[in-house]
Amino acid sequence: MKNSFESNLIKIPAKEVVDELYGAPLTKGDRDMAEFRKKNIQKPEKMKNQEYFEQIENWQNFYQETFKITPNFSKLEIPEKREGFDKLIIIAKSMTPQKIFDKCQEFFPAKKEKINDNYEIEDDDLDEITISDRNAKKESYAIWIRDRVEADEELKNLSFRDIKKQGLITETLEERLIQELEYFSRTKKHLEGKITSTFCAGSQFPIFFGDVQSGSDVQSGSEVPTVSWDNFSGLLRIYRYMFDLNVGEDCRAREVVASTKNEK
């Protein structure tokens, strides 16, 4: 005669008895997770600058679509913002003035202008004749600028020497060209052209590589690359201004907020 325990045990499905004694069998998902944990793979580092995620993502998309590259900006150092500087510009690693200029020519007419018979840049490699305060040779970097079509009215009538004496940090040639490409990719329009040109005082075209002049950080004979969209001829122009020339109201620099980490 069966006792009460045996009678109750017979009524319980065999699977439940096994599960109770030995635990429920692992699902495929459980087994996969166990294998993953055995590999001791570190969790990916959380992206810095979460508050600027949308702007950073837009720049990643821009480089993928325009240059067919996939830059990694997860560890990008973003300078601290200042009031009024709301547009983030990211220069991806290995971007150079000539490389960006060549890409401009794929999307719209662009020309390096011959200014006079003594010195011309139209056949020169911009990488060989441009010295910039910042570059992306080793890593990507970011700057903040004022989000405007025209160059900064605050910097009108300032020569290169004036800008350096005031300690202002301004856009380089490669930053201005990337800004043009990104703006065109979004709007199919161009920066400036109606009022101003960008005086790229963050860069120099050294004609003669002499001694650096004391306190001015200007190579002897240097000239400053200047960029504008010419509505009359329908092309992007790169030309030059002498570093000590008073540029007037229609040729202005663009101030930036930048980290000193990427200087030269």
N, C-alpha and C positions, 0 to 999 in steps of 0.2 A: 504494500500500500504506500502510495507516494505521500510524502509530508507536504506541508503547506508551502515551504520554500521551493521545492521542486515543481509544485503545481503552478506557482506564480512565474517561475523561470521559464516554463514552457510557453507561457502566454507572451513573453517578450521576444520581438524579432531578433534573430541571431546578430544582425548588423549592429543593433543598439547595444547588445551585450558586449560585442568586441570593442565598440567605440568607448563604452564605459570602462572596460578593463585596460585597454591599450591606447585610447585616444583616437579621435577621428583621423582618417588618412589625409595626408597633405594633398591639396589641390595642385594643379600644374603651376598656378601663380605663386603658391607658397614655395614650391620647389625652386622655381626660377629666382625668387627673392633670396632664398637661402644660398643659392649658388653665387648670386651677386655679392652678398655680404661676405662670403668666403674670399672674394677677390680683393676685399679691402680697398675699393676704389674711393678716392676722396670726393666729397661733394664739390660741385663747381662753385667757385667763388661768386658771391652775389655781385652783380654789376654795380660799380660805383655810380654816383650821380643819378640816382633814380629819379630825382625831380626834373632832370633834363632828358628823360628817356625818349620822349617823343621827338625832340630835335635830333638827338643822336641817331635814332632809328631812321629819320628822314635822310640824314647824311649817309648812312650805310646803304640805303636804297639808291641814293644819288650815285654813289661810286659803283654800285653793282650795275646800274642801268647805263651809266655814261662811260665808265672806264673798264667795265667787265671784270672788276676785281671785288673780292669780299673782305674788306678790312675788319679787323677785330678791335672794337673800341671799348671792350669791357673794362680795361684798366686805364682808360684815358684820363689824364689829369686836366680838369676844367678849372680855369682861373676863377677866382671869386668875382661875382658880378658887381658892377657898379650901376647906380641908377641911370637909366637912359640907354644902357648898353644891353639890348635885349636879343640881338641876333647872334646866334652861335655859328662860327665858321670853323670847320674842321679840315685840316690839311692832312690827308692820309700819308702814311709812310711811303717814301720814294717818289712823292710828287715833286717835280721840279718846274722852274719857269718854262723851259722849252717843251716839256712833256704836256703841260697844261695848255700852252699856246697852240701846239699841234692839235690838241683835242678841240680847242675853240674853232680852228679852221675846218674841222669836220662838220660843224653845226652852222657856222655863219662866216662871212668874209672877215678876215683879220690880217693885219699887215704890220710889220716892223718898219717904221718910216725912215727913209733917208732924209736927214735934216740939212746937211750941207756937203760940200765936196771934201771937207777935211776928215770927216768921220761919219760912217754910215753903219747901221745895225741890221739892215734888211737881210743880209746874208750871214749874219753871225748867229752862232748857237747861244741862246740866252743863258744857258747854264754856264757857259764859259766867261760871260761878260757881266754877270750879275752877282753882287755881294749883298746878302740880305741879313737883317738882324736876327731872323729865325729861319730854320729850315727843317724839313722832315726827312733828312738823310737817315737818321737812326730810328726815329719813331714818329708816330702820328702826334699832332698837337692841336690845341684848340685856342681860339681867341673869341672875345666878344666885341661886337661893333654896334654902332647905332643903326637901326633898321630903316635905312633911307635909300631912295633912288639917287639923289644928288649927294656929292661929297660934302663934308662938314662945313657949314657956314661959319662955325666958331673958329675955323682955322684959315679963313681967307686972309690974303695979304701977308702970309708967313712964308719966308724962304726956308730952305732946308736948314740953313744955319740957325735961323730963328727957332725952328722946331726943336733942334737938338739943344739949344741953349735953355729952352724952357723945360727940357726933360720929358717931352711928350713921346709916347710910343704910338707909332703910326703904321698903317698897312704896308706890307711888302708887295712887290710885283706879283709873286705867286698867289698871295692871298687875294689881291684884287682880281686876278684872272679866274680863280676858283669861284669867287663871289659872282663874277659875270656869268660863268657857266651854270652855276646853281640857279641864279635868278632867271636865266633864259629857259632852263629846263622846266621851271614852274609856270612861267608867265608868257613865254615866247616873245618877251620884250627885252630891252637892254637898259642897263644903268646909264644914267647921265645922258649926255648928248644935247639936251635942251639948254642947260645952263653951264655945267661945269665939266672939268676933267679931274681924274684922281691923280694927285701928286704923290707918287708912291715913295714917300720919304723914309720908309723902312728898308729901302734898297738903294744901291748905287751901281752906276756903270762906270768903273774906273777906266779912264782913258790912258792915263799914265800911272803906273804903280809906284808912286813915290812914297815918301814918309808920311805917316799919319800926322795931321796937324794937331798940335797940342790942344787938348780940351774940346776938340770939335768932332773927333772920330770921323774925319772926312779924308779920304784918299786924295792926294794932290791930283787935280784935274778931273775929279769925279763929276759925273752928271747924274741926274735923278730920273729914273724911268717914270713916264707919265702915260696914263691910259684913259681913253674915252671912246664912246661910240659916236661916230660921225654920221649924223642923219643925212647930210647932203650926199656923201659918197656911199653910204650904206655899208660901212665896215668898222671893225674895231681897230683902233690905231694905238700903237705903242711908239712913243717918241721920247725926247729927252729935254730936260731943263738943266741949266747950270746950277750947282748946289747953292750959290750965293745970289741967284737972281730973284728979285722980287716978283713973285708969280701972279699977283693980282687977285681979283675976286672970283674969276672964272676957273682957276686952277687951284684946287685945295686938297690937302691931305685928308685922310680918314683916320681918326684916332681909334685905338684899339685897347682892350684890356688883355694883357698877355702875361704868361708866366716867364720868369727869367730863365727857367730850366732849359728852354729851347733856343736860347740865343746862340747864334753862330755855331 
